[in-house]
Amino acid sequence: MPKIAFLGLGAMGSRLAKNLVDGGADLVVWNRSPEKTKPLVEAGAQAVKSPREAGEAADFVLAMVANDEASREVWLDAETGALAGMARGKTAVEISTLQPKWVRELGPKLSEKGVDLVEAPVSGTLPQAENAGLVFFLGGKKDAIDRAEPVLKPLGKSFQRVGDWGDGATVKLATNAILGVNVAAWAEVIAMLNRAPVDTQTAVDAISQTSVWAPNFGYLTSTMIKGDFSPKFPVELIDKDFRYALALAGEDKAPLVQHVHETFQRAIAEGLVAENMTALAKLYR
């Protein structure tokens, strides 16, 4: 059984790491805030003090951090980064949502030391993370993905091989752009229905029987109707994804995405930064 390290124990990462340890993985964990490692240590994982120590200990090093800057530090810091501890033949798996240009920079830097990179960003939020229902977008060399996929198997329901380094990030940003546009649309529509004589839930139930309905619309609409905005995908994170998507699309090439990004920025300005992305509905009350 390979030894696995998991770097970054935020809301999503902690759930993925828990699934690995619950599945019997020989797991090493690290987090910038060490207290977040305690539940996993109690479940059977081993905590280390730096990504470098994790790289020294594990055959596969998985990371799920907030952004490009955190990814760069976790992998490439000269003193504490995971790569500094990884020997030739080991595999790095980057699950974070990043910009394609950074992933394409990271891959060769790892290769210089004989470490293969598999990018593996995911689609899904906390319930999917808890229940191994995530969709993975895999990019990298075929043999590296072949090695990494069994390690990721306990974490997801679908593993889509989309191309080379950076292609996984591209598909992930496209996915979240569509998601955010739908969130913004439903925020306005729910407010429209609330102002009308029709019962909002009855109207949504009727819409759900038409061809415009998508699988995640039940989740989006129910949180807005109930006013339950506990963070599963916080506004601040989807705002970051929109910044990355717009950088990928190019200036003035995605006006709808730009408009929705401005709406998320308005939500941040109004204090909704840590609430669920569906808290956009609060803007139209």
Residue pairs with C-beta under 8 A, 6 or more apart in sequence:
1 24
1 25
1 26
2 26
2 58
2 59
2 60
2 151
3 26
3 27
3 28
3 57
3 58
3 59
3 60
4 20
4 25
4 26
4 27
4 28
4 58
4 59
4 60
4 61
4 62
4 151
5 27
5 28
5 29
5 30
5 48
5 54
5 55
5 57
5 58
5 60
5 61
5 62
5 82
6 13
6 16
6 17
6 20
6 27
6 28
6 29
6 30
6 62
6 63
6 64
7 13
7 29
7 30
7 31
7 51
7 54
7 61
7 62
7 63
7 64
7 65
7 74
7 82
8 30
8 31
8 32
8 63
8 64
8 65
8 66
8 70
8 74
8 96
9 17
9 29
9 30
9 31
9 36
9 37
9 40
10 64
10 65
10 66
11 126
11 129
11 231
11 232
12 64
12 122
12 125
12 126
12 129
13 31
13 64
13 65
13 95
14 36
14 39
14 40
15 126
15 129
15 130
16 62
16 64
16 95
16 129
16 155
17 27
17 29
17 40
17 45
18 39
18 40
18 43
19 129
19 130
19 132
19 154
19 155
20 27
20 154
20 155
21 27
21 40
21 43
21 44
21 45
22 43
23 154
25 154
27 40
27 44
27 45
27 46
28 45
28 46
28 47
28 48
28 53
28 54
28 57
28 58
29 37
29 40
29 41
29 45
29 46
29 47
29 48
29 54
30 37
30 47
30 48
30 49
30 50
30 51
30 53
30 54
31 37
34 47
34 49
37 45
37 47
38 47
40 47
41 47
46 57
48 54
48 57
50 80
51 61
51 63
51 74
51 75
51 77
51 80
51 81
51 82
51 85
52 77
52 79
52 80
52 81
52 82
52 84
52 85
53 85
54 61
54 82
54 85
55 61
55 81
55 82
55 83
55 84
55 85
55 86
55 90
56 85
56 86
57 85
58 90
59 90
59 91
60 90
60 91
60 92
60 93
60 147
60 148
60 151
61 82
61 86
61 90
61 91
61 92
61 93
62 93
62 95
62 151
63 71
63 74
63 75
63 82
63 92
63 93
63 94
63 95
63 96
64 95
64 96
65 71
65 74
65 96
66 96
66 237
66 240
67 96
67 98
67 240
68 98
68 99
68 102
70 96
71 94
71 96
71 98
71 102
71 106
72 102
72 106
73 81
74 81
74 82
75 81
75 82
75 83
75 92
75 94
75 106
75 109
75 110
76 83
76 106
76 109
77 84
78 84
82 92
83 92
83 109
83 110
83 113
83 115
86 92
86 110
86 113
86 115
87 114
88 113
88 114
88 115
89 114
89 115
90 115
90 116
91 115
91 116
91 117
91 118
91 144
91 147
91 148
92 110
92 115
92 116
92 117
92 118
93 117
93 118
93 119
93 120
93 148
93 151
93 152
94 103
94 106
94 117
94 118
94 119
94 120
94 121
95 120
95 121
95 122
96 121
97 121
97 169
97 172
97 173
97 176
97 237
97 240
97 241
97 244
98 119
98 121
98 169
98 244
99 169
99 173
99 244
99 247
99 248
100 166
100 167
100 169
100 170
100 173
100 248
101 166
102 169
103 117
103 119
103 139
103 165
103 166
103 168
103 169
104 165
104 166
106 117
106 165
107 117
107 119
107 140
107 165
110 116
110 117
111 117
116 140
116 141
116 143
116 144
116 147
117 140
117 144
117 165
118 138
118 139
118 140
118 144
118 145
118 148
119 137
119 138
119 139
119 140
119 165
119 166
119 167
119 168
119 169
120 136
120 137
120 138
120 139
120 148
120 152
120 168
121 136
121 137
121 168
121 169
121 171
121 172
122 129
122 134
122 135
122 136
122 137
122 155
122 156
122 172
123 134
123 135
123 137
123 172
123 175
123 176
124 133
124 134
124 135
125 232
125 233
126 232
126 233
127 133
127 232
128 134
129 155
132 154
132 155
132 156
132 157
133 156
133 157
134 155
134 156
134 157
134 158
135 156
135 157
135 158
135 159
135 160
136 152
136 155
136 156
136 158
136 159
136 160
137 160
137 162
137 167
137 168
137 169
137 171
137 172
137 175
138 145
138 148
138 149
138 159
138 160
138 161
138 162
138 168
139 161
139 162
139 163
139 164
139 165
139 166
139 167
139 168
139 169
140 148
140 164
140 165
140 168
142 161
145 161
149 159
152 159
153 159
160 171
162 168
162 170
162 171
169 244
170 248
172 241
173 241
173 244
173 245
173 248
174 245
176 238
176 241
176 242
176 245
177 241
177 242
177 245
177 254
177 257
179 216
179 238
179 277
180 238
180 241
180 242
180 257
180 260
180 261
180 264
180 277
181 256
181 257
181 260
182 214
182 216
182 217
182 220
183 220
183 238
183 260
183 277
183 278
183 280
184 260
184 263
184 264
184 280
186 217
186 220
186 221
186 224
186 278
186 281
187 224
187 278
187 280
187 281
187 283
187 284
188 284
190 200
190 204
190 221
190 224
190 225
190 281
190 284
191 281
191 284
191 285
193 200
193 203
193 204
194 200
196 203
200 225
201 225
204 221
204 225
207 213
208 217
208 218
220 278
222 228
223 229
223 276
223 278
224 278
224 281
227 281
228 276
229 272
229 275
229 276
229 278
229 279
229 282
230 275
230 276
231 274
231 275
231 276
232 276
233 276
233 277
234 273
234 274
234 275
234 276
234 277
235 264
235 267
235 268
235 272
235 273
235 274
235 275
235 276
235 277
235 279
235 280
236 268
236 273
236 274
237 277
238 264
238 277
239 261
239 264
239 265
239 268
242 257
242 260
242 261
242 264
243 261
245 254
245 257
246 254
246 257
246 258
246 261
249 257
252 258
263 280
263 283
264 277
264 280
266 283
267 273
267 279
267 280
267 282
267 283
270 282
270 283
272 279
272 280
272 282
275 282
